[in-house]
Amino acid sequence: MTAAYIHGSTDDREVARLDKQARWCAPWVLARFDAAPGMRVLDLATGVGSMATELLARWPGIVLSGVDLSATQLAKARRHHAALPLVRANGTTLPFPDDTFDRVHGSWFLEHVPADVAVQALREVRRTLKPGGYAHFTEVDNSTFRTEPRLPKVHAALDELNAGQQRAGGDPFIGPKLAGYLAAAGFGRIDARENPMTGDANDLVFFRGFIDEFAEIFEGLDEALGAPLTAAATELRGLIDLPGARIEYRSTIAQAHK
Ligand SMILES: C[S@@+](CC[C@H](N)C(=O)[O-])C[C@H]1O[C@@H](n2cnc3c(N)ncnc32)[C@H](O)[C@@H]1O
């Protein structure tokens, strides 16, 4: 099966999925983020602006800008954020002077680019941060995904998705490398932490939400990767009814001060 895998679709269903995903992720993605009114914050690779919405909801007084390489993504972001400066640019050459931002936020961005592009983008983040400001990046590590019992269609679909992402130049296992990339970009004070998540019968609401997020990713990629991802989503949705079932995943969340 060939796959030009990129999270990049911007139809209404996918935009709704991304908004829902951001609402679900924001409590843990942004747990260590802080900002004060008036601070200049950049949402790098803002996509359709889903995490920008979460940033503004939590810190309404911030002066938020967004950057993305994709004009299509930015067009969707503008639907929700008409008043924000949303700039089309490559993260490797940010169109801002040195020392512009108090915070640079990035979520699920660096997984989509090769390592040298990721490091160059982080150099630009460091350049455009004010002294004392920090970068806050969240990234995936798809090698940590587990279900109990093991679900063969789900794991095969994830392998497929990972291979497609690698063929497109990205890295679905980037999380543990994030601290090294930040160091290579010149950051000195780096605090990178794994964020382990477990869903099981102890918290059925969280368990169901966790399953939904991954099932919806599989369903959203159906067009790019073919029918088996729909079967995987169905298999995953059935997990909640199996005795002793659990699901695990770890992301990495890194803060780096200039
Ligand atoms: C999965 S989306 C993440 C969107 C958003 N941060 C979120 O959490 O919903 C990845 C985004 O990275 C953007 N992107 C990829 N390469 C880029 C680059 N070199 N410079 C800027 N944006 C880039 C894509 O256009 C896409 O919108």
The ligand as an SDF file (V2000), in Angstrom:
LIG
                    3D

 27 29  0  0  0  0  0  0  0  0999 V2000
   -0.0790   18.0900   12.8680 C   0  0  0  0  0  0  0  0  0  0  0  0
   -0.0800   19.7740   12.4180 S   0  0  0  0  0  0  0  0  0  0  0  0
   -0.0040   20.5290   14.0280 C   0  0  0  0  0  0  0  0  0  0  0  0
   -0.9370   21.6850   14.1350 C   0  0  0  0  0  0  0  0  0  0  0  0
   -1.0770   22.3010   15.5140 C   0  0  0  0  0  0  0  0  0  0  0  0
    0.1960   22.6190   16.1090 N   0  0  0  0  0  0  0  0  0  0  0  0
   -1.9140   21.4520   16.4490 C   0  0  0  0  0  0  0  0  0  0  0  0
   -1.4190   21.0340   17.5110 O   0  0  0  0  0  0  0  0  0  0  0  0
   -3.0810   21.1870   16.1260 O   0  0  0  0  0  0  0  0  0  0  0  0
    1.5390   20.0910   11.7610 C   0  0  0  0  0  0  0  0  0  0  0  0
    1.6440   21.4230   11.0770 C   0  0  0  0  0  0  0  0  0  0  0  0
    3.0150   21.6790   10.7620 O   0  0  0  0  0  0  0  0  0  0  0  0
    3.0290   22.4580    9.5780 C   0  0  0  0  0  0  0  0  0  0  0  0
    4.3880   22.4360    9.0380 N   0  0  0  0  0  0  0  0  0  0  0  0
    5.0370   21.3790    8.5000 C   0  0  0  0  0  0  0  0  0  0  0  0
    6.2860   21.7320    8.1390 N   0  0  0  0  0  0  0  0  0  0  0  0
    6.4200   23.0540    8.4500 C   0  0  0  0  0  0  0  0  0  0  0  0
    7.4880   23.9850    8.3420 C   0  0  0  0  0  0  0  0  0  0  0  0
    8.6700   23.6350    7.8130 N   0  0  0  0  0  0  0  0  0  0  0  0
    7.2970   25.2400    8.7870 N   0  0  0  0  0  0  0  0  0  0  0  0
    6.1030   25.6130    9.3210 C   0  0  0  0  0  0  0  0  0  0  0  0
    5.0550   24.7680    9.4500 N   0  0  0  0  0  0  0  0  0  0  0  0
    5.2170   23.4960    9.0210 C   0  0  0  0  0  0  0  0  0  0  0  0
    1.9780   21.8020    8.7170 C   0  0  0  0  0  0  0  0  0  0  0  0
    1.5440   22.6460    7.6770 O   0  0  0  0  0  0  0  0  0  0  0  0
    0.8940   21.5030    9.7600 C   0  0  0  0  0  0  0  0  0  0  0  0
   -0.0550   22.5360    9.8190 O   0  0  0  0  0  0  0  0  0  0  0  0
  1  2  1  0
  2  3  1  0
  2 10  1  0
  3  4  1  0
  4  5  1  0
  5  6  1  0
  5  7  1  0
  7  8  2  0
  7  9  1  0
 10 11  1  0
 11 12  1  0
 11 26  1  0
 12 13  1  0
 13 14  1  0
 13 24  1  0
 14 15  1  0
 14 23  1  0
 15 16  2  0
 16 17  1  0
 17 18  1  0
 17 23  2  0
 18 19  1  0
 18 20  2  0
 20 21  1  0
 21 22  2  0
 22 23  1  0
 24 25  1  0
 24 26  1  0
 26 27  1  0
M  CHG  2   2   1   9  -1
M  END
$$$$
